Amino acid sequence: MSKHDGEALPLAGYDELPVGALEHRLRTLDSAELEVLRHYEHEHANRTRVLEMINTRQLQLAGGGTPSPGGEDLRQTARHTAGGSPVTPATSPEPIHPPPHGTPDQRAKPKGNRP
């Protein structure tokens, strides 16, 4: 959980989450957790779209909806993906050789002109 102003947030890395990802992550929270986010959002960024998503999700829960499964995995994703690409020289593909007809940087030679 993230800590801001002494308040624990139910989503790790909340401030760095794009609005599109946040919409899916809100589905994993219960009403109490959504209320914590609503208060935090209102006091800090006060993004209208995010507040609307929180309100909509709270109405869904009040109407009998339940939090989606997998919430704990989603909450910790931000902690585990704080690096770069998992590609290393060992996992990289073999270099691609230019086609026989040439590339913009390397003109092709007709077969008759080759040594």
C-alpha positions, 0 to 999 in steps of 0.5 A: 500500500502507498502512504501519503499524508499518513493515509494508506492507499489500497492501490500501490503506485496510485499516483503513477497509474494512468486513468485507463488502468485505474478504471480496471483496478477500481473494480477490485476494491470494496466500498471502504477502499473506494472511499479512501481513494475518493477522499485522497483524489479529491484532496490531491489531483481532483481529476473529474474522470477519476472521481466519476469512476469511483462514484460509478463503482460505488453505485455498482457495489451498492446495487449488489455488485462485488469486487472482482477477484485478483485484487491483491495481484493487481495491487502489487503489480506496480511494485513488481514492474518498476523496472525496464524491459526484461529483454537481455542479450541472451533473450534477444533474437538473432540479428536480421541480415538485409534482404538481397535487394538492398535497404535504403542505406545499402543499395543492391547490386545486380547479379551481373555486377557482383565479383 
